[in-house]
Amino acid sequence: MPVGTLGGVKAILHESLRTQTDAQILLGNTYHLYLRPGLSTLRAAGGLHGFSTWSGPLLTDSGGFQVFSLSKQRKLSDFGARFRSHIDGAPHVFTPERIVDIQRVIGADIMMVLDECPPGDATYRYASQSLDLTLAWLHRCFKQYRRTVGLYGYDQALFPIVQGASYLDLRAKSVEACLRHDAAGYAIGGLAVGEPTEVMYKVLEHLHPLLPADKPRYLMGVGTPVNLIEGVVRGIDMFDCVMPTRNARNGMLFTWDGIINIRNWKWRNDFTPLDAQSTLESDRSYTRAYLRHLFVSGEMLGAQIASLHNIGFYLALMQEIRSQIAAGTFAQWRKTIVPKLEQRL
């Protein structure tokens, strides 16, 4: 899912997402949208769909990770999360009930429960206390979800979030609590937050047999192209990450042959397409030398071309994964493609 934190994927037109990358669902962020443009504007516009003109599905993160990142400006309790805005320092409160109500106003097709995201190096005691808080919030979120309805004439799903840091027994405890709500899908949070990649994979392997096989599994905030492949191996269906667009704006391109830093001197006279295997018209039209020129000259068009390329590549990668699985060739394909994707060109 391309990340449109504030209702728009940075440097990419919605029309380009629809017609060139085949994006099926975008992600927005409850914390940021709550602060800007604010609930009154979103409600008047008919929700984020009407406000942003994105007609496809939308998923909103509850803002738990953003509140977690404001460690010096927030206080957590059974009641909820008290924090100060990163914009103007104004005080705000997120309760589990409030988070559901806010996402009702935003109108996301898939909503997330309020949770705390412990750091990757959290101690067992901290992770356990954090999970107890997250599970208490979980049950209140679903209670509020079941006694409210969508505001714009369509149903909204609510996903619980499996937490527990790197501790497998806590993850199992979290799954058990989440399953009580028989949700439409299940999110996995608290990974890719500082722990080694091998630990993330170990947690996913542990969760794989515990989660329902017939419900989508969403790994939050992950990751590199190889992370997507390895996540699918371990049962993941849905991903989101700012990496494709954030890295693109810094000149990093993900391609089928490896990773390119387009600012490097070596590309100054490379007049080959950005990625010959891409189906994007811009990837076949613009050369690496030209894109490098745009970046070193500070032209905004460079970030636009690179962002569209990376989003297109990520979505093409997921499409190829689906095709390889359907053909029964995924395991062999994985062995050949992973080393290519990891190399720096």
C-alpha positions in Angstrom: 0.0 0.0 0.0 1.6 3.3 -1.0 1.7 5.6 2.0 -0.3 8.8 1.8 0.1 9.9 5.4 -1.8 13.2 5.0 -4.1 12.1 2.2 -1.6 12.2 -0.7 1.4 10.1 -1.7 4.3 12.5 -1.8 5.2 13.7 -5.3 2.7 11.5 -7.1 -0.6 12.5 -8.7 -3.6 10.2 -7.8 -4.2 9.9 -11.5 -0.7 8.5 -11.9 -1.3 6.0 -9.1 -4.5 4.8 -10.7 -3.4 4.6 -14.4 0.3 3.8 -14.2 1.1 1.9 -11.0 -2.2 0.0 -10.6 -2.3 1.0 -6.9 -5.3 -0.7 -5.3 -5.3 0.8 -1.8 -3.7 3.8 -0.1 -2.7 4.3 3.5 -3.4 7.4 5.5 -2.6 8.2 9.1 -5.1 9.0 11.8 -2.8 11.1 13.9 -1.7 13.4 11.1 -5.1 13.7 9.5 -6.7 14.5 12.9 -4.3 17.4 13.3 -4.4 18.5 9.6 -6.8 19.2 7.9 -8.9 18.3 11.0 -12.1 16.4 11.5 -14.5 19.3 10.7 -13.0 19.7 7.2 -12.9 15.9 6.6 -16.5 15.5 7.7 -17.7 18.4 5.5 -15.9 16.9 2.5 -17.5 13.5 3.1 -14.4 11.8 4.5 -11.0 11.4 3.1 -12.3 9.8 -0.1 -14.2 12.9 -1.1 -11.5 15.3 0.3 -8.6 13.7 -1.6 -10.6 12.4 -4.7 -9.1 8.9 -4.2 -12.0 6.7 -5.1 -10.3 3.4 -4.2 -10.0 1.7 -0.8 -8.2 3.5 2.1 -6.6 2.2 5.2 -5.8 4.3 8.2 -3.2 3.6 10.8 -4.5 4.5 14.3 -1.6 6.8 15.1 -0.2 4.6 17.8 3.2 4.5 16.2 3.2 8.3 15.9 2.3 8.8 19.5 5.0 6.3 20.4 7.5 8.4 18.5 6.6 11.4 20.6 8.1 9.8 23.7 9.0 13.1 25.3 5.6 14.6 24.6 3.1 11.9 25.5 1.8 10.0 28.6 0.1 6.7 28.4 -2.5 5.3 30.8 -5.4 2.9 30.9 -7.6 5.8 29.9 -5.6 6.5 26.7 -2.7 8.5 25.3 -2.2 12.2 26.2 0.2 13.9 23.9 1.2 17.3 22.5 1.0 18.1 18.8 4.3 18.1 16.9 2.9 21.1 15.0 2.1 23.6 17.7 2.5 21.8 21.1 -1.3 21.8 21.8 -2.5 19.0 24.1 -4.6 16.2 22.8 -6.1 12.9 24.0 -6.5 9.7 22.1 -8.7 7.1 23.8 -9.6 3.8 22.2 -13.2 5.1 21.7 -12.0 8.4 20.2 -9.7 6.6 17.7 -12.6 4.7 16.3 -14.8 7.8 16.1 -12.0 9.7 14.4 -11.6 7.0 11.8 -15.3 6.9 11.3 -15.0 10.6 10.3 -12.0 9.9 8.1 -14.1 7.2 6.4 -11.3 4.6 5.9 -12.4 1.3 4.5 -10.0 -0.4 6.9 -9.4 1.0 10.4 -6.8 0.1 13.0 -7.2 -0.2 16.8 -5.2 2.1 19.2 -2.1 0.3 20.3 1.3 1.1 21.9 4.3 0.2 19.8 7.3 -0.7 22.0 10.8 -0.2 20.8 12.7 -3.1 19.2 15.0 -3.4 22.2 12.2 -3.3 24.8 12.8 -5.4 27.9 10.4 -8.3 28.6 8.8 -6.4 31.5 8.2 -3.3 29.4 6.9 -5.3 26.5 4.5 -7.2 28.8 3.2 -4.1 30.4 2.8 -2.5 27.0 0.9 -5.4 25.7 -1.5 -5.4 28.6 -2.3 -1.8 27.9 -2.7 -2.5 24.1 -5.1 -5.4 24.8 -7.2 -3.3 27.2 -7.4 -0.7 24.5 -8.2 -3.4 21.9 -11.3 -4.6 23.6 -12.6 -1.0 24.1 -11.9 -0.2 20.4 -14.1 -3.2 19.3 -16.8 -2.3 21.8 -17.0 1.2 20.3 -16.8 -0.2 16.8 -19.8 -2.4 17.3 -22.0 0.3 18.8 -21.2 2.8 16.0 -21.8 2.8 12.2 -20.0 4.3 9.2 -20.9 7.9 8.4 -20.9 7.7 4.6 -23.1 4.8 3.6 -20.6 1.9 3.6 -19.1 -0.5 6.0 -15.7 -0.1 7.6 -13.5 -3.0 8.8 -11.5 -2.8 12.0 -8.2 -4.7 12.3 -6.7 -5.7 15.7 -2.9 -5.3 16.0 -0.7 -8.1 17.2 2.0 -6.7 19.5 4.5 -8.2 22.0 7.9 -7.0 20.7 10.3 -9.9 20.0 8.9 -12.1 22.8 7.1 -15.1 21.2 5.0 -15.9 24.3 3.7 -12.3 24.3 3.0 -12.5 20.6 0.9 -15.7 21.2 -0.9 -14.0 24.0 -1.7 -11.1 21.8 -3.0 -13.3 19.0 -5.3 -15.1 21.4 -6.9 -11.8 22.5 -7.2 -10.6 18.9 -8.9 -13.7 17.7 -11.8 -13.2 20.2 -13.1 -10.4 17.9 -13.2 -12.5 14.7 -12.0 -9.5 12.7 -12.0 -9.2 8.9 -8.2 -9.1 9.0 -5.2 -9.0 11.4 -2.3 -6.5 11.6 1.1 -7.2 13.0 2.8 -4.2 14.6 6.0 -3.5 16.5 8.4 -4.9 13.9 11.0 -3.1 11.9 11.4 -0.7 14.8 15.1 -1.4 15.6 15.3 -5.2 16.1 17.5 -7.3 13.7 15.8 -8.5 10.6 16.3 -12.1 11.6 14.2 -11.4 14.8 11.4 -10.0 12.7 11.4 -13.1 10.5 11.4 -15.3 13.6 8.4 -13.5 15.0 6.5 -13.9 11.7 7.3 -17.6 11.5 5.9 -18.0 15.0 2.7 -16.1 14.2 2.1 -17.9 10.9 0.3 -21.0 12.3 -1.5 -18.9 15.0 -3.4 -16.5 12.7 -6.4 -17.6 10.6 -5.4 -18.8 7.1 -8.5 -17.3 5.5 -8.0 -13.8 6.8 -5.6 -11.2 5.4 -2.5 -10.5 7.5 -1.0 -7.0 7.4 2.6 -6.3 8.4 2.8 -2.7 9.3 5.6 -0.4 8.2 7.7 -3.0 6.2 9.9 -2.7 4.2 12.6 -3.3 1.6 11.8 -5.4 -1.6 13.4 -8.4 0.0 11.4 -7.9 3.2 8.2 -8.1 1.1 9.3 -11.4 -0.4 10.4 -12.9 2.9 7.2 -11.6 4.6 5.1 -13.4 2.0 7.1 -16.6 2.6 6.0 -16.3 6.2 2.3 -15.7 5.5 2.0 -12.0 5.1 -0.5 -10.5 2.6 -0.4 -6.8 3.0 2.4 -4.3 3.6 2.9 -0.5 3.7 6.1 1.5 4.0 7.3 5.0 3.3 10.6 3.6 2.0 9.7 3.7 -1.8 8.9 7.4 -1.8 11.2 8.6 1.0 14.2 6.9 -0.6 13.2 8.0 -4.0 13.3 11.7 -2.9 16.9 11.0 -1.8 17.8 9.5 -5.2 17.6 5.8 -4.4 15.9 3.6 -7.0 14.8 0.0 -6.5 15.1 -2.0 -9.8 14.9 -5.6 -10.9 18.7 -5.7 -11.2 19.4 -4.0 -7.8 19.6 -0.7 -6.0 20.7 2.5 -7.8 21.9 5.7 -6.1 21.1 8.0 -9.1 23.2 10.8 -7.7 26.4 8.8 -8.3 28.9 10.1 -10.9 28.8 6.8 -12.7 25.3 7.5 -14.2 26.2 10.9 -15.7 26.5 9.4 -19.3 24.2 6.4 -18.9 21.5 6.9 -21.5 19.7 3.7 -20.9 16.2 3.7 -19.4 15.7 3.8 -15.7 14.5 0.2 -15.7 14.2 -1.7 -19.0 11.9 -4.3 -17.4 9.4 -1.7 -16.0 6.0 -1.2 -17.6 5.9 2.4 -16.6 6.1 4.8 -19.5 8.3 7.2 -17.6 10.8 4.4 -16.8 11.2 3.7 -20.5 11.2 7.4 -21.6 13.7 8.9 -19.1 17.4 7.9 -18.9 19.5 7.5 -15.9 21.7 10.3 -17.0 18.8 12.7 -17.2 17.4 11.7 -13.8 20.8 12.2 -12.3 20.9 15.6 -13.8 17.5 16.5 -12.3 18.7 15.4 -8.8 22.0 17.2 -8.8 20.3 20.3 -10.2 17.7 20.2 -7.4 14.8 19.9 -9.9 11.5 18.7 -8.3 10.8 16.6 -11.4 13.6 14.3 -10.3 11.8 13.3 -7.1 8.5 12.9 -9.0 10.0 10.5 -11.6 11.9 8.5 -8.9 8.9 8.3 -6.6 6.6 7.0 -9.4 9.3 4.5 -10.4 9.7 3.1 -6.9 6.0 2.8 -6.2 5.5 1.2 -9.6 8.3 -1.2 -8.8 7.0 -2.2 -5.4 3.5 -2.9 -6.9 5.0 -4.8 -9.8 7.0 -6.8 -7.4 3.8 -7.8 -5.5 2.1 -8.6 -8.7 5.0 -10.8 -9.7 4.9 -12.6 -6.4 1.2 -13.4 -6.9 1.9 -14.7 -10.4 4.8 -16.9 -9.2 2.7 -18.3 -6.4 -0.1 -19.1 -8.8 2.3 -20.8 -11.2 3.9 -22.9 -8.4 7.3 -21.4 -9.1 7.6 -19.0 -6.2 10.3 -20.9 -4.3 12.7 -21.2 -7.2 12.1 -17.6 -8.3 12.8 -16.4 -4.8 16.2 -18.0 -4.8 17.2 -16.1 -8.0 15.6 -12.8 -7.4 16.6 -12.0 -3.8 20.4 -11.7 -4.5 19.6 -9.4 -7.4 17.4 -7.1 -5.4 19.9 -6.8 -2.6 22.9 -5.8 -4.7 23.9 -2.2 -5.2 24.6 -1.2 -8.8 
